[in-house]
Amino acid sequence: MSIKVYIAKDFDLMSKTAADIVKDRIKSVLMNKDEIVLGLATGNSPTGLYKYLAESANRNEFECKKIRSFNLDEYVGLPGENVQQRVVHPESYCYFMIENLFSMLDNKFIETNVPFGSLIDQEKLAKALKDHPDDYELKGTDKGKSIEIKANAKSEYLSWIREEILNCYEKKIEKFGGIDIQIIGVGGRGHVAFHESGIPFKNSNVLLVKLDNNTIENAVKDGHFSNAADSPNYAISMGAQLVYKAKMVVLLANGARKTESITKSLLEDPTPDVPISYGQTYSKNGGELIYVLDEIAGRELINNKPKLSQKGIELNILL
């Protein structure tokens, strides 16, 4: 098992540590390849990493023009009368990436990609799901579920989503050789991107997801939307199975809301209830997994250092 855990004293040191890890890997990969594929996440946890990474790029410590990026997820159902308005909505993940990384770079990436959730009209989607219940299966044990659209779906709209939104994104990642470095955060219940708690690992590549009530509530609590009615009900997301196909995964987490899921993901057996726990399986299969945490998110791991050692997990405390 190749899992390393770094626990930093605060958010800033967590961010700098993660940025150094990513920067060093970018430089290493580019010694042997003409370009590198970087997987990106949104949310609070990676914002500091992006700041330090942009500073390094602007000092010419690595070449942005050799980086191609793919984001984990995007909302379906953001306010807006058309695609353009949804893409530039302040809560779109496209907008987030421009604000927190892309606009900071003096030189731009070869190409940036965000799942095509803004192309989907939420009302049309809801109607298609209601009118064609035999065209899909719901996968998951909780209220947040993946909507697995069947290959023989009769609904033209659902078929279009399956082929042009979901499968197309996965194929584009494959076209460029898969993701070299995947940056992820973690939700309060251990979900990665919008792979919600309880959604199976198997066949979780690019998902159409009906969002869990807890996810919607947290989006409102965090100030992203004024109320639950304004929050999107669906999203497009890489699933855990696709996330953990990357050659290296760097997971960031900070704050008390993440402590329980971080602890379970490493100390207990893998379970769809804690999607990031699939990282243990990924590691056993040869993947390189690195956790970079602040002291609060990692406090129970510090208390269970002997158990981590028994599992072959390397713990580095930067306090």
N, C-alpha and C positions, 0 to 999 in steps of 0.2 A: 504494500500500500504506500503510495507517494502522496501524502498530505502534509503540508506545512501550515502552521498557524502562527501568525504574528499578532500580538496584542500590544497596542500602543497606548500611551498615557492619555491621549486626547485625539480629537478629530483631525487636527492639523498633522500630527505625527503619523496617524493612520493614513492620511491622504498622501503624504510625502513618501512613506514607505511603499505604498501600493504603486505610486507613480514611478518610483525608481525600479521596481520589479518589472513593470510594463515597459519602461524605456529600455532597460537592459535587454529584455527579450526581443523587442523590436530591432535593436541594433544587431543582436545575435542572428536573428532570422534573416535580416537583410544582407548579412555576409554571404549567404548561400542562395538567396532568391532575389529576383528582380522587384518583387512587390510582396507586401504582407497584407493579410486579411484580418481586420480587427473587428471584434464584436463589441458593441457598446450598449450600455444600460442608461436608463434615466433614473430620476429620484434624487433624494438628498445625498445619499452615501457616496456616489462617485464624483460629486461636484468639485471637491477639493483635489482629487486625483486629476481631473481634467484641467484645472488651473495650473497645477505643476507640470503636467504633460505639455500643455501649450507653451509654457515658459521654456521648457527644454527644447521644444521644436523651434521656437523663435531664436534660440541660441545656436541653432543648427547642430544640435546633438544627434538628430536623426532627420531623415528626409520625408516630409509629408507627402511629397509627390510620388512616393512609393507605397502609400497606404490606401487601401480600399476598405470601407467600413460598412457593416450591417448592424442595424439596431435590433433589439430584442422584440419590441412590441409597439403597438399604436392603438389608440382608442377607435372604436366605431360609434358614431352618434354624437360627436362634438357639435355644439351649436354652429349653425351656418347654413346659408341658403344654397351653397354650391361647394364643390371640391376645394376651390381656392380659399374660401373663407374658413373651411374646416382645417386646412393645412396650416394656415397662419394664425389659427386660434391660439391664444396664450397658453392653453393647457395641452396643445398638441405636442407630441414628443418630437416632431420635426422642429417646432419652435424652440423647445427646450434645448435641443442639441445645438441649434444656431446660437442661442444665447449663452450656453455654458461651455461650448468648446469651439465650434466651427468659426464663429466670428472672432475668436481670440487668436487664430492662427494667421501668421503673416503669409504663409504658403498653404494652399489648400490640398486636400486629399485628392487622389485620382478620381474617386467617386464616393458618394455617401448614399446609403440606402436605409429607408425606414419602411416597415411593412405598410401595405397599401390600404390601411383601414379607412383613411379619409375618402377613398373612392366609393365606399359603401354607404348607401342611404339607409339609416337605421329603421325608418318607417317601412321601406320596401322590404328590408330583411325580416322584420317582425311579421309582416303580412305573408311573406313567402313561407316562413316557418309555420305559421298558423294554417295556411291553406294546403301545405304539403307535408303533413306529419310523417308520412312514410318515406320521405326523401332523406332522412337523417336519423342518427342515434345520439342520445345524450349520454356522455361518459363522465362519471364522477359520483362520489358518495355524499357530497354536500350540495349546498345551493349553487355554488359556482361549478359550472359544467362545461366541458368541451362539446361542441356541436359537430359531430362527425358526419359530413355530407356524403351520401352514397354516390358511387361512380355512375349509377344509372338513374340519378335524380331526374324527375320529370320537370321540375321547376327550372326554367332557363336562368333565373336569377341566382338560385343556389348553385347550379352547375357552373355558372360564370365565376362565382366566388371560389368554388373549389379549385377550378383550373387556373384562373387568371390572378387570383389574390393569394391563395394558400400554396398551391403546388408551384406556382411561378417563382415565389420567393425562395422556396427550398431549392429549386433547380438552379437558381442564379447563384446561391451560395456554393452549391456543388460545382458549378461551372468554373469557379475560381479556386477550386481545390480545398474548400472547407475553411473554417475559421482557425487561424493560428493562435490568437489570444482572445479569449472571451471574458469581458468584464461583466460581472453581475452584482446586483444587490440582493436583498431578501426582504420579503414581506413579513408582517408580524406573525403569520401562521406558517411561515417557512416556504411560501411560494416564491418561485423564480419567474420574473416577468409576470405575465398573466396566466401562467400554469397554476391554477388555483389548487388549494388543498383538496385532496381526494381524487383529482383527475389521474387516471392511470399513466404510468411511465410508457408503456408499450404504445408504439405508433404515435407518440406525441412529438411530431416534427414541427409543422406550422399549424397552429390551432385557431379556430374560430371559437371564442369563449363567451358564454353567458356569465357575467361577473357575479361573484359572491356578494351578498349584502354587506359583509364585513369590509370588503374592498371598497365598495361604494361609500360606506360610512366613514372609513378612514380618509378617503379622498375629500370628503366634506370637512372632517375634523382638521385636516391639514391645510384647509383653506383653498383647495383647488377649485371647488365648486360651492355655490352658496347653499345648496340643499340637494337632497338625493334625487329630486325630480329633474334637476339640471345636469346631473352626472350621467355620462354614457352608461348603457346597460351591457354593452358588448365590447370586445377587443379582438385584435389579431395579435398572436403571440407565438414566438418560438416556444416549443415545449421542452421539458427537461431532457428528453431523449436527444433532441437536436443540440441544445445548449452543451450537453456533455459529450458531444462529438468533437468539440474543439480540442486542439492539441494541448492547450493550457487554459485553465479556468481560474480567474482571480475574483474571489468573492469578498465584497466589502460590506460591513455592517457596523452600525453605531447606535447606541441608545438602548434603553431598557425594553422597548417593545420587541427588540430582536433577540434578547437574551435567551428566552426559552427555546425558540426554534433553532438557534445556533447550537445550543447545548444538545438538543435531541438529535440534530442532524449528524453529529459525530459520535455521541456516546451510546445511542440506541440504534437498532437495526433499521435499514432503509425501509421507508413506507411512503405510499402516495399521500398520506396525511401531511407529511413534511417533504414537499417535492425536492428541496435542496439535499435531502438525505441520499438521493440517488448519486450524489457525488462520491459516496463510499464505493458504490459499484463501479463507477467510472474510474476511480483510482485503482481498484483491484484489477481492472482491465488494461492498466497501463497509462491512464491519463494523469496529467500533472495538475493537482488541485492545491491552491493556495488561499487560505483565509487571512484577511487583514481586518482586524477588529479594533474598536476602541475598548477601553478598560471595562466599561459598563456592559457592552454586548458580550465580552469574553470572560466575565468574572466567574461564571460557573465552570468554565474550562480550566481556569487557574486552580479552582478548588478541586478539580478532578484530574490533576496532572498525572498521577500514577496510572489511572485508567487509560488516558490518552497514550501514555508510554507503552502500555500493554498492547494497544492496538496498532503500535508502530507509527503514531502520529507525532510529528516533531513540533514542539511548542517553543516559541521564542517570545519572551516577554520584554517589551521595550518601555519600561516605566521609569 
